[in-house]
Amino acid sequence: FRAHFAKPRIFNGNVSYTGKMGPVAYTLSAKNQAGRGGFGGPIVLRDPEGNIFERREEVFHSEADLPTFSTKFTYDAPGSSVGNLTLAYTPYWAPVTIRDTRTRTDGQDSSRLTKQTLTGWYYDINADYEFALGPGRLKLIGLHHWDKEPVITRQVTDFASDQPDEGVRLTRDSRITETIGRAEYGWKMGRNDLQLSLERAFNKLDQRGALEVLNADGEFEEVDFPEGSGIVQETRYEGIATLSRPLSPTLDLQVAAGGEISELARMDDDSEPRKFFRPKGSINLGWRPGPGWDASLKLRRRVGQISFYDFLDQLNLQQDRENEGNPDLVPPQSWELETEIGRELGAWGKTRLKTWYHRVEDIIDVIPIGVDGQGIGNLPRASRMGIESTSTLQFEPIGWTGAKLDVTLGLQRTRVRDPLTDEKRSISGTRDRWASLELRHDIPGTDYAWGASASHDHYTQYYRLTEVFRSWEGPWWLGGYVEHKDVMGLTVRASVSNVLNARHRVERTIYQGFRDVAPIRFTQSQNQLIGPIFSLMVKGSF
């Protein structure tokens, strides 16, 4: 339950039943991943000299419900063979409503209503079967995912004067397909564990977009929007060989090497399919230097993911943005070096420290497209380096029985060359520092527990060609809970979050053209109320 702007999230949770019939075990389950969001308050727009020329009062409201009904079967086949089959179906609803009133110094006051509806569904079929074959075991894996995702966004501006309403309606009806077949064969050869894996994946996006504008009669009239429709598909083959072996009683080695071949194509135009070969693999060393210590060093060559939506034009009506489609988009690739050290602290708990350095090629960012357009594309290279500490501290040694503190602290520095200025800057929208603390106390001799948590996340600016902005909520989120672990055999927890009044914040600078040569058009500041959030959780089994 939120105190402001959002409806209660009542039907959230899961229930499952497990049974067995002969060699087949089964689980029937239903769950709903529901979400409710909302914030509201002032938005202030200023001209380049800092003078306020428009004030807005906005309320944002969102809902999401994703009920999933699934059945899993596990077949205990003759011998050592075993098979699994999971069938799942998920209908979903995710409406969004944004209302604002606008007061301007030039007298052109107005109000705007943006409503988005998303009513879709998807299903998943996953199966695997593992059995002995020759000196090893073969596992066959299959996956199929199909998603129908229709989104309709309607935005109308109503002017206080006699000026006719302005409006636009954007429809994006997408069908998403993913099919994967995979085989894994593993066997032992002395001290060595070997595995060969082969995979074929087919991914497809079929999007149909339509754009309509409000005419003088108050009716929506369709306009040409061919760039919003298209079919993008990829066929990918991957082969990886993996060797694992101990080098000593305290040192283990794992080496994986292979690559992937893919063909990426727009199927609705006359462009030629693009074919790629990308090597991939990793080297991983695990070391146990002494009791309570462990360490690892990993060097990995990884191929990243891209969104097929970025091949087609995408409009953001709320922020008046357009991403032009980019048929030349390619997945990023990276060399990644990571280290991790862990230490068991006995009765005091445990701690881990992780560091990383990633060298990325073809990093995804916003780039110039055409004469004066912009959209998602690739920049030549970028880097990420960071450090994160994760610890669990037990307070038993100082006499506070049943109490523990989980602490995570992290920093990250990223660098990429801006496509307009050629100067180095951070990668858009990356988390560059974060912290979370969670205290829990199980009161000895009772069924009661209580806890408190605090978290902070800081993100870098987003860089588009015509604007720079940063969006965040905080600076700190603080919450707490009380819990009873035996209410007629059930666990009941009541909690509250955002007791420090974290706010929804946005700072935007919008330019009249590309920001390396054009002057500032205006700036936008949002400092909006979220409010406290209350929840009640009940769980148990029978």
Secondary structure, DSSP 8 states (H G I E B T S, - for coil): -BSSSS----S-EEEEEEEEETTEEEEEEEEE--EEEEEEEEEEEE-TTS-EEEEEEEEEEEEEB-EEEEEEEEEE-STT-EEEEEEEEEEEE--EEEEEEEEETTS--EEEEEEEEEEEEEEEEEEEEEEEETTEEEEEEEEEEEEEEEEEEEEEEEESSS---EEEEEEEEEEEEEEEEEEEEEEEETTEEEEEEEEEEEEEEEEEEEEEEE-TTS-EEEE--GGG-EEEEEEEEEEEEEEEEEEETTEEEEEEEEEEEEEEEESSSS---EEEEEEEEEEEEEE--STTEEEEEEEEEEE----GGGGS-EEETTTTEEE---TT----EEEEEEEEEEEE-GGGEEEEEEEEEEEEEEEEEEEEETTTEEEEEEEEEEEEEEEEEEEEEE-GGGT-TTEEEEEEEEEEEEEEE-TTT--EE--TT-EEEEEEEEEEEE-TTSSEEEEEEEEEEEE--EE-SSEEEEEEEES-EEEEEEEEEEETTEEEEEEEE-TT--EEEEEEEEESS-TTTS-EEEEEEEEEE---EEEEEEE---
